[in-house]
Amino acid sequence: MTERITGHTELIGLIAYPIRHSKSPTMHNEAFKKLGLDYAYLAFEVDNSTLEDTVKGFRAMKVRGWNVSMPNKTVIGQYLDHLSPAAELCGAVNTVVNDNGVLTGHITDGIGFMTGLKESGVDVIGKKMTIAGAGGAATAIEIQAALDGVKEISIFNRRDEFWARAEQNVKNINEKTSCKATLYDLADHESLRREIEDSYIFVNATGVGMKPLEGQMVIPDASYLRKDLIVADTVYSPRTTKLLETAKEVGCAKAINGEGMMLYQGAAAFKMWTGQDMPVEHIKDVLDIQF
């Protein structure tokens, strides 16, 4: 890294809390090195309480761009100048591009997730998806899946601060795509069992499974899964969550972690910042990415 840092090196970052587990700094810095680009990518632990000040600081320092993760994705938009159409529809941002002081928010999580499924040999187009979550990543997946041609999406969420967002997601999907979306309370276990049973794929798009909820899962027990079900988790640290471990024990058709989504959402952001394609195959080898 010291051999690459110069007086002209541009900063790109990642803001979230917690974030020290992230593989994104390694991924992007390896890509910069491979392509000979004069950028450096750093992770900063930032939550909602310091988000506004961070955005102001990044703008002032002419930081080229940054990624955004929990708990900031659905909050940061108010501090930016523009939102991409997808980010506006999702009400969430995971990538910011700074063009000479003009900050534009984008969302690449949905693209990353759908690309990861495709690269794993999973074709969900025209089929039914059941998904848990309504935060930034979940919303991006739900909207992108609907736009890409998933036939039906059953969304489960707790009646928490994201419930209104879940209701808006369902409204947007039903009004602006050909997909049918329905919202359920995650505490409604009877409906959860029924909808998973009728689905091609079940997706956990919540933080359950990663710290501080490591060792937990959003379904009550293994009986909610079946052998021909595809199970996917947006969590990539740990690589095998309790949900994926259970799916493997049941013998589910596939158990896919969040590494594919992490890789391909990063590749999309990389292109926005640098104008170049991320060397994906090189990054897979460096990070030992398996999905």
C-alpha positions as CSV (number, residue, x, y, z in Angstrom):
1,M,0.0,0.0,0.0
2,T,2.8,2.5,0.9
3,E,4.3,2.1,-2.6
4,R,1.0,3.1,-4.1
5,I,0.2,6.2,-2.0
6,T,1.2,9.4,-3.6
7,G,0.4,13.1,-3.3
8,H,-2.3,12.6,-6.0
9,T,-4.0,9.5,-4.4
10,E,-7.7,9.9,-4.3
11,L,-9.7,8.6,-1.3
12,I,-12.7,6.3,-1.6
13,G,-14.4,5.0,1.6
14,L,-17.0,2.9,3.3
15,I,-19.2,4.2,6.1
16,A,-21.2,1.9,8.3
17,Y,-21.5,0.5,11.9
18,P,-20.2,-2.0,12.6
19,I,-17.8,-2.3,9.6
20,R,-14.4,-3.6,10.7
21,H,-15.3,-7.1,9.4
22,S,-15.8,-5.8,5.8
23,K,-13.9,-7.3,2.9
24,S,-14.6,-4.2,0.8
25,P,-11.3,-2.4,1.5
26,T,-9.3,-5.5,0.5
27,M,-11.5,-6.0,-2.6
28,H,-11.2,-2.4,-3.9
29,N,-7.6,-1.8,-3.0
30,E,-6.6,-5.1,-4.7
31,A,-8.6,-4.0,-7.8
32,F,-6.9,-0.5,-7.8
33,K,-3.5,-2.2,-7.5
34,K,-4.2,-4.7,-10.3
35,L,-5.3,-1.9,-12.7
36,G,-2.6,0.6,-11.6
37,L,-5.2,3.1,-10.4
38,D,-4.2,5.8,-7.9
39,Y,-7.0,5.4,-5.3
40,A,-7.1,4.1,-1.7
41,Y,-10.2,2.7,-0.1
42,L,-10.7,2.9,3.7
43,A,-13.5,1.9,6.1
44,F,-14.9,4.3,8.7
45,E,-17.2,3.4,11.5
46,V,-20.1,5.9,11.1
47,D,-23.6,5.6,12.4
48,N,-26.7,7.9,12.0
49,S,-25.4,10.2,14.8
50,T,-22.3,11.3,12.9
51,L,-23.5,10.7,9.3
52,E,-24.3,14.3,8.4
53,D,-20.9,15.5,9.6
54,T,-19.2,12.7,7.7
55,V,-20.9,13.6,4.4
56,K,-20.0,17.3,4.9
57,G,-16.4,16.3,5.6
58,F,-16.1,14.0,2.6
59,R,-17.6,16.6,0.3
60,A,-15.1,19.2,1.7
61,M,-12.1,16.8,1.3
62,K,-13.1,16.0,-2.3
63,V,-13.4,12.3,-1.5
64,R,-14.2,10.7,-4.9
65,G,-16.9,8.4,-3.5
66,W,-17.9,6.0,-0.9
67,N,-20.0,3.0,-0.1
68,V,-22.8,3.1,2.5
69,S,-24.0,0.2,4.7
70,M,-26.2,-0.4,7.7
71,P,-27.5,1.7,9.5
72,N,-27.0,4.6,7.0
73,K,-28.5,3.4,3.7
74,T,-32.0,4.7,4.2
75,V,-30.9,7.9,5.9
76,I,-28.1,9.3,3.8
77,G,-30.2,10.4,0.9
78,Q,-31.3,13.7,2.7
79,Y,-27.6,14.8,2.7
80,L,-27.0,14.3,-1.0
81,D,-27.7,16.5,-4.0
82,H,-29.2,13.9,-6.3
83,L,-30.4,10.3,-6.3
84,S,-30.4,7.8,-9.2
85,P,-33.8,6.6,-10.3
86,A,-33.2,3.2,-8.7
87,A,-32.0,4.8,-5.4
88,E,-35.1,7.1,-5.3
89,L,-37.4,4.2,-5.9
90,C,-35.7,2.1,-3.2
91,G,-35.4,5.0,-0.7
92,A,-31.9,3.7,-0.1
93,V,-28.3,4.4,-1.1
94,N,-25.2,2.2,-1.0
95,T,-22.9,4.1,-3.3
96,V,-22.1,7.8,-3.5
97,V,-20.2,9.5,-6.3
98,N,-18.7,12.9,-5.8
99,D,-18.4,14.9,-9.1
100,N,-16.6,18.1,-8.2
101,G,-18.7,18.6,-5.0
102,V,-22.0,17.3,-6.4
103,L,-23.0,14.2,-4.5
104,T,-25.2,11.5,-6.2
105,G,-26.5,8.5,-4.5
106,H,-26.9,5.1,-6.2
107,I,-28.0,1.7,-5.2
108,T,-26.1,-1.4,-6.5
109,D,-27.1,-4.0,-3.9
110,G,-30.0,-5.4,-6.0
111,I,-27.8,-5.7,-9.1
112,G,-25.1,-7.4,-7.0
113,F,-27.6,-9.9,-5.5
114,M,-29.2,-10.8,-8.8
115,T,-25.8,-11.1,-10.6
116,G,-24.6,-13.3,-7.7
117,L,-27.6,-15.6,-8.1
118,K,-27.0,-15.9,-11.8
119,E,-23.3,-16.7,-11.3
120,S,-24.4,-19.4,-8.8
121,G,-26.5,-21.1,-11.5
122,V,-29.8,-19.9,-10.0
123,D,-32.5,-18.6,-12.4
124,V,-35.2,-16.9,-10.3
125,I,-36.9,-15.0,-13.2
126,G,-40.5,-15.9,-13.6
127,K,-40.5,-17.6,-10.2
128,K,-41.6,-16.8,-6.6
129,M,-39.3,-15.3,-3.9
130,T,-39.9,-15.1,-0.2
131,I,-37.7,-12.6,1.5
132,A,-37.2,-11.4,5.1
133,G,-36.3,-7.7,5.5
134,A,-37.2,-4.2,4.4
135,G,-34.0,-2.2,5.1
136,G,-31.7,-0.8,2.5
137,A,-30.3,-4.1,1.1
138,A,-33.6,-5.9,1.3
139,T,-35.4,-3.0,-0.5
140,A,-32.8,-3.0,-3.3
141,I,-33.1,-6.7,-3.8
142,E,-36.9,-6.6,-3.8
143,I,-37.1,-3.7,-6.3
144,Q,-34.4,-5.2,-8.6
145,A,-35.9,-8.6,-8.5
146,A,-39.3,-7.2,-9.5
147,L,-37.7,-5.1,-12.3
148,D,-35.8,-8.1,-13.6
149,G,-38.9,-10.3,-13.9
150,V,-39.4,-12.2,-10.7
151,K,-43.1,-13.2,-10.8
152,E,-44.1,-12.9,-7.2
153,I,-42.4,-11.7,-4.0
154,S,-43.6,-12.3,-0.4
155,I,-42.0,-9.8,2.0
156,F,-41.7,-10.5,5.7
157,N,-40.7,-7.9,8.2
158,R,-41.2,-7.1,11.9
159,R,-43.5,-4.3,12.8
160,D,-40.6,-2.0,13.5
161,E,-39.2,1.2,12.0
162,F,-38.9,-0.5,8.6
163,W,-42.5,-1.6,8.4
164,A,-43.6,1.6,6.6
165,R,-40.7,1.1,4.1
166,A,-41.9,-2.5,3.5
167,E,-45.4,-1.2,2.8
168,Q,-43.9,1.3,0.3
169,N,-41.9,-1.4,-1.4
170,V,-45.0,-3.4,-1.9
171,K,-46.8,-0.4,-3.3
172,N,-43.9,0.5,-5.7
173,I,-43.6,-3.1,-6.9
174,N,-47.3,-3.6,-7.5
175,E,-47.8,-0.2,-9.2
176,K,-44.6,0.1,-11.2
177,T,-43.6,-3.5,-12.2
178,S,-45.4,-6.6,-13.4
179,C,-44.4,-8.5,-10.2
180,K,-47.0,-9.2,-7.5
181,A,-45.8,-8.3,-4.0
182,T,-47.4,-9.0,-0.6
183,L,-46.3,-8.0,2.9
184,Y,-46.5,-10.2,6.0
185,D,-45.5,-9.8,9.6
186,L,-42.4,-11.8,10.3
187,A,-44.1,-12.9,13.6
188,D,-46.8,-14.6,11.6
189,H,-45.2,-18.0,11.5
190,E,-48.1,-19.8,9.8
191,S,-47.9,-17.4,6.8
192,L,-44.1,-17.6,6.8
193,R,-44.2,-21.4,6.5
194,R,-46.8,-21.3,3.8
195,E,-45.1,-18.7,1.7
196,I,-41.7,-20.4,1.9
197,E,-43.3,-23.7,1.0
198,D,-44.7,-22.1,-2.2
199,S,-41.5,-20.4,-3.2
200,Y,-38.5,-21.2,-5.4
201,I,-36.1,-19.2,-3.2
202,F,-36.0,-17.9,0.4
203,V,-33.8,-14.9,1.1
204,N,-32.6,-13.5,4.4
205,A,-31.9,-9.8,3.8
206,T,-31.8,-8.8,7.5
207,G,-28.8,-8.5,9.8
208,V,-29.8,-11.7,11.6
209,G,-26.8,-14.1,11.4
210,M,-24.1,-11.5,11.7
211,K,-22.7,-9.9,14.8
212,P,-24.3,-9.2,17.2
213,L,-27.0,-11.7,16.1
214,E,-24.5,-14.4,15.0
215,G,-25.8,-17.9,15.6
216,Q,-29.5,-16.8,15.1
217,M,-31.8,-17.1,12.1
218,V,-35.0,-15.5,11.0
219,I,-37.0,-18.7,10.7
220,P,-38.0,-20.5,13.9
221,D,-36.5,-23.9,12.9
222,A,-35.4,-26.2,10.2
223,S,-38.9,-27.5,9.4
224,Y,-39.6,-24.3,7.4
225,L,-37.1,-25.5,4.7
226,R,-37.3,-28.2,2.2
227,K,-34.8,-30.1,-0.1
228,D,-35.7,-28.4,-3.4
229,L,-35.6,-24.9,-1.9
230,I,-32.9,-22.4,-2.8
231,V,-31.8,-20.5,0.4
232,A,-29.8,-17.3,0.1
233,D,-28.4,-15.0,2.8
234,T,-27.1,-11.5,2.3
235,V,-24.7,-11.9,5.2
236,Y,-21.2,-12.8,4.2
237,S,-19.4,-12.6,7.6
238,P,-19.6,-15.3,8.8
239,R,-19.4,-17.1,5.5
240,T,-21.8,-19.8,6.8
241,T,-24.7,-18.3,8.9
242,K,-27.0,-20.4,11.1
243,L,-29.6,-20.2,8.3
244,L,-27.2,-21.6,5.7
245,E,-25.9,-24.2,8.1
246,T,-29.4,-25.3,8.7
247,A,-30.2,-25.3,4.9
248,K,-27.2,-27.6,4.3
249,E,-28.3,-29.9,7.1
250,V,-31.8,-30.1,5.5
251,G,-30.2,-30.8,2.1
252,C,-31.6,-27.7,0.4
253,A,-30.8,-27.5,-3.3
254,K,-28.5,-24.5,-2.8
255,A,-27.3,-22.5,0.2
256,I,-25.8,-19.2,-1.1
257,N,-24.1,-16.6,1.2
258,G,-23.7,-12.9,0.6
259,E,-20.3,-13.0,-1.0
260,G,-21.6,-12.9,-4.5
261,M,-23.8,-9.9,-3.7
262,M,-20.8,-8.2,-2.0
263,L,-18.6,-8.8,-5.0
264,Y,-20.9,-7.7,-7.7
265,Q,-22.4,-4.6,-6.0
266,G,-18.8,-3.6,-5.4
267,A,-18.0,-4.1,-9.1
268,A,-20.8,-1.8,-10.1
269,A,-19.7,0.9,-7.7
270,F,-16.1,0.5,-8.8
271,K,-17.2,1.3,-12.4
272,M,-19.0,4.4,-11.3
273,W,-15.9,5.8,-9.4
274,T,-13.2,4.8,-11.9
275,G,-14.9,4.3,-15.2
276,Q,-13.2,0.9,-15.4
277,D,-14.4,-2.7,-14.9
278,M,-13.3,-4.4,-11.7
279,P,-11.0,-7.4,-12.4
280,V,-13.6,-9.8,-10.8
281,E,-11.8,-13.1,-11.4
282,H,-8.7,-11.7,-9.7
283,I,-10.7,-10.5,-6.7
284,K,-12.4,-13.9,-6.4
285,D,-8.9,-15.5,-6.1
286,V,-7.5,-12.9,-3.7
287,L,-10.5,-13.0,-1.3
288,D,-11.2,-16.7,-1.8
289,I,-14.8,-15.8,-2.6
290,Q,-17.1,-18.8,-2.7
291,F,-20.8,-18.6,-3.5
